[in-house]
Amino acid sequence: MQKLSYVKCSPGGNITVLVFTEVQRKRQPDVARHIMALMPDVEQVGFVEKPDNPQAAARLQMMGGEFCGNATRALAWVLTKKNWPELAPHDGNVVLEVSGAKRLLNAQITGSMVRVEMPIKHELESVRQIRDRTVVDLEGISHVIVYQSPDSDAREKADRLLAELGLQEIEAAGVLYCEPREDGIYMTPFVWVRDTATLIQETACASGTVCVALAEAAASRDTQTDLRVYQPSGGFIRAFVEIADGKFSQAFIEGPVEILEESEITLNA
């Protein structure tokens, strides 16, 4: 038996469990599946570890080794609210090490809003065409953008599309059904995580949000793109992308985070 301490969060409606008890990496996918079976509203699980880089306050290791922007925002929020001992005086800025990202990421907290730097690939070619589909590659995850509203078979179609494009072989990939409207883009995301073999219709997706903004920026070549992407949760996540010298120079996402529960769960060892 193992008792796990966790915090359940809602970053923009994307229900996330952060496990603060140490769990061996090889066990993390199974533990995540067990937690998600016990808590049907949970869409993803991250494990909080000691960072390799001493400049980081903590490391976020996602259940399949993928990158997750919303879980990163959630961890930054939780660490500041829990007065995490490794967190130096931060003035609202938190540095994190995150699975799927090759460098440290900065998060900035203002009120209830958490903005986090995204691990983009700087080449404009990271927005590419495979057959007739737009694919956007980040570090740790890729997304396919489908500019149509989802129908009743959307999940099955997303599963087939990821398989056809060979994207089920990478750590994580998603299909984003997008509807452009006057006030922004309305997105319905389906996200596949290879190591847990899960395809989840998420209520919010941060990496998908920034991929939509990257695709918009690549098409317009505007130096700055500021986009509201509305999530199935009813809220929106704001994405910022900058282009300089013919490359993506930086990208951020921003939105609210809420702590739903802090408790313990006992699992069979």
SVG drawing of the C-alpha trace seen along z (x, -y; Angstrom):
<svg xmlns="http://www.w3.org/2000/svg" viewBox="-23 -43 44 46">
<polyline fill="none" stroke="black" stroke-width="0.4" points="0.0,0.0 1.2,-3.5 -0.3,-6.7 -0.1,-9.6 -0.4,-13.3 -2.1,-15.2 -3.6,-18.5 -6.5,-18.6 -6.6,-21.7 -8.6,-23.4 -6.4,-25.3 -9.0,-26.8 -11.3,-23.8 -8.6,-21.2 -8.9,-19.0 -5.4,-18.0 -4.0,-16.0 -0.5,-16.9 1.0,-14.1 3.5,-15.4 4.6,-12.0 7.6,-10.5 6.6,-7.8 9.1,-5.9 9.1,-7.0 8.3,-3.4 5.2,-3.3 3.9,-6.7 1.7,-5.7 0.0,-2.9 -0.5,-5.2 -1.9,-7.9 -4.4,-5.4 -5.5,-4.3 -6.1,-7.9 -8.0,-8.7 -10.2,-5.6 -11.0,-6.7 -11.6,-10.3 -13.4,-10.3 -13.3,-14.1 -9.5,-14.1 -8.0,-14.5 -4.3,-14.3 -1.8,-13.5 1.5,-15.1 4.2,-14.1 6.1,-16.7 9.8,-15.8 13.1,-17.4 14.6,-19.3 17.9,-18.4 18.6,-22.1 19.0,-24.0 17.6,-27.1 14.1,-25.5 11.8,-25.4 10.5,-21.9 10.2,-19.5 6.8,-18.5 6.9,-15.0 3.7,-14.3 2.2,-10.8 3.5,-9.9 6.6,-12.1 4.8,-14.6 4.6,-18.4 1.5,-20.0 1.0,-23.8 -2.0,-23.7 -0.4,-21.4 2.6,-23.7 0.4,-26.6 -1.3,-24.6 2.0,-23.7 3.3,-27.3 0.0,-28.3 0.1,-25.5 3.7,-26.1 3.1,-29.8 -0.1,-28.9 1.7,-26.1 4.7,-28.3 6.9,-25.6 10.2,-25.5 12.4,-25.3 10.7,-28.4 12.9,-31.4 11.3,-34.9 9.6,-35.1 7.6,-38.3 5.1,-36.3 7.7,-34.6 8.3,-30.8 10.9,-28.8 10.0,-25.2 11.6,-22.1 8.9,-20.3 8.9,-17.0 8.9,-17.4 10.6,-20.8 14.3,-21.1 14.8,-24.2 13.5,-25.8 10.2,-27.6 9.1,-30.8 5.7,-31.3 4.3,-34.6 1.4,-35.0 -0.7,-38.1 -3.8,-37.8 -5.6,-34.6 -4.0,-34.6 -1.0,-32.4 1.1,-33.1 3.6,-30.5 6.3,-30.4 5.7,-27.7 8.4,-25.4 8.0,-26.2 10.3,-25.3 11.5,-28.6 11.5,-27.6 8.4,-28.7 8.5,-25.3 7.3,-23.8 3.9,-24.7 3.7,-22.2 1.3,-20.5 0.9,-16.7 -1.4,-15.8 -4.1,-18.4 -3.8,-18.9 -2.0,-21.6 0.3,-20.1 2.1,-22.2 5.1,-20.8 6.1,-21.8 8.7,-20.2 6.9,-17.2 3.7,-17.3 2.2,-18.0 -1.3,-19.0 -3.3,-18.6 -5.6,-21.5 -9.0,-20.7 -11.0,-23.8 -14.5,-22.4 -16.9,-21.8 -16.8,-18.4 -19.6,-15.9 -20.7,-12.9 -17.9,-10.8 -15.2,-13.4 -13.3,-11.2 -13.1,-8.2 -12.1,-10.5 -9.4,-12.0 -8.1,-8.6 -7.9,-7.5 -6.3,-10.8 -3.5,-10.5 -2.9,-6.9 -2.9,-7.8 -0.4,-10.7 1.9,-8.5 1.5,-10.8 0.5,-8.1 4.2,-7.0 5.3,-10.2 4.9,-11.1 1.7,-13.0 -0.4,-14.4 -3.8,-16.0 -6.5,-16.9 -8.0,-20.3 -11.4,-21.0 -11.5,-24.8 -14.3,-27.2 -13.1,-30.8 -15.6,-33.4 -15.6,-37.2 -14.5,-37.1 -11.9,-34.4 -11.5,-30.7 -13.6,-28.0 -11.6,-24.8 -12.5,-21.2 -9.3,-19.3 -8.7,-15.5 -5.3,-14.6 -3.5,-11.2 -0.8,-10.2 1.2,-7.2 2.5,-5.7 -1.0,-5.7 -2.7,-4.8 -5.4,-7.4 -7.3,-9.7 -9.1,-12.3 -11.6,-14.9 -10.2,-17.7 -12.2,-20.6 -9.2,-22.9 -5.8,-22.5 -3.0,-25.0 -0.6,-23.4 -3.4,-23.2 -4.2,-26.9 -0.6,-28.0 -0.5,-25.8 -3.6,-27.5 -1.9,-30.9 1.4,-29.7 -0.6,-28.5 -2.3,-31.9 1.0,-33.8 2.7,-31.6 -0.1,-32.4 -0.2,-36.1 3.6,-36.7 2.5,-39.4 5.2,-40.3 2.7,-39.9 -0.3,-37.6 -2.7,-37.9 -5.5,-35.3 -8.3,-34.2 -9.1,-30.5 -12.3,-29.5 -12.3,-26.1 -15.1,-23.5 -15.1,-24.5 -16.7,-27.8 -13.6,-29.8 -10.8,-31.0 -7.0,-30.8 -5.1,-33.7 -2.1,-33.0 0.7,-35.4 3.2,-34.7 6.0,-36.9 7.9,-36.6 11.3,-38.2 14.0,-37.7 11.9,-35.2 11.4,-32.9 9.1,-32.4 10.9,-34.3 8.6,-33.5 5.1,-32.4 3.0,-32.5 -0.3,-31.3 -2.4,-32.9 -5.5,-32.0 -6.9,-31.4 -6.1,-28.4 -8.2,-27.1 -7.3,-24.6 -10.3,-22.2 -9.0,-19.7 -5.9,-18.8 -6.0,-15.3 -4.4,-11.8 -5.2,-8.6 -4.1,-5.1 -3.1,-2.7 -1.9,0.9 1.9,1.0"/>
</svg>
